């Protein structure tokens, strides 16, 4: 017996997707947020910063090798900053996944 896969479509742009494939996933997890090495990231992971990053609007710098625990993936990323986290000594900030590696 063949199983028929039902696809949903948007009438405006004719985009089709499988509603069963994305059930239970957030936007960030569905898109597959990856670190600098291509490893898939998820909420609660620990990552390390791979290069010195200047903090916008401040004279602070996040040094390369800084460990960040308990990241959260942002579904509607602004300017590519798809990781929300707290860094000791600096506070809450958003990072781009291309500047971190999974620890």
For each residue, the residues with C-beta under 8 A, 3 or more apart:
1:
2:
3:
4:
5: 18
6:
7: 16 17 18
8: 16 17 18 19
9: 14 15 16
10: 13 14 15
11: 14
12:
13: 10
14: 9 10 11
15: 9 10
16: 7 8 9
17: 7 8 21 22
18: 5 7 8 21 22
19: 8 22 23
20: 23
21: 17 18
22: 17 18 19 25 30
23: 19 20
24:
25: 22 29 30
26: 29 30 73 75
27: 30 31 75 76
28: 31 33 73 74 75 77 82
29: 25 26 32 33 42 43 73
30: 22 25 26 27
31: 27 28
32: 29 40
33: 28 29 40 41 73 82 83 97
34: 38 39 40 41 97
35: 38 39 41 47 97 98 100 101 102
36: 50 97 98 99 100 101
37: 101 102
38: 34 35
39: 34 35 101 102
40: 32 33 34
41: 33 34 35 45 47 71 73 83 97 100 102
42: 29 45 73
43: 29 71 72 73
44: 70 71 72
45: 41 42 71 102 103
46: 67 68 69 70 71 102 103
47: 35 41 67 68 71 83 100 101 102 103
48: 65 66 67 68 100 101 103
49: 53 62 63 64 65 66 68 95 99 100
50: 36 64 99 100 101
51: 64 99
52: 61 62 63 64
53: 49 61 62 95 99
54: 60 61
55: 58 59 60 61 62 90 93
56:
57:
58: 55
59: 55
60: 54 55 90
61: 52 53 54 55
62: 49 52 53 55 66 87 90
63: 49 52 66
64: 49 50 51 52
65: 48 49
66: 48 49 62 63 87
67: 46 47 48 103
68: 46 47 48 49 71 85 86 87 95 100
69: 46
70: 44 46 85 86
71: 41 43 44 45 46 47 68 83 84 85
72: 43 44 83 84 85
73: 26 28 29 33 41 42 43 82 83 84
74: 28 77 78 81 82 83 84 94
75: 26 27 28
76: 27
77: 28 74 80 81 82
78: 74 81 94
79:
80: 77 96 98
81: 74 77 78 94 95 96
82: 28 33 73 74 77 94 96 97
83: 33 41 47 71 72 73 74 94 95 96 97 100
84: 71 72 73 74 92 93 94
85: 68 70 71 72 92 93 94 95
86: 68 70 91 92 93
87: 62 66 68 90 91 93
88:
89:
90: 55 60 62 87 93
91: 86 87
92: 84 85 86
93: 55 84 85 86 87 90
94: 74 78 81 82 83 84 85
95: 49 53 68 81 83 85 99 100
96: 80 81 82 83 99 100
97: 33 34 35 36 41 82 83 100
98: 35 36 80
99: 36 49 50 51 53 95 96
100: 35 36 41 47 48 49 50 68 83 95 96 97
101: 35 36 37 39 47 48 50
102: 35 37 39 41 45 46 47
103: 45 46 47 48 67
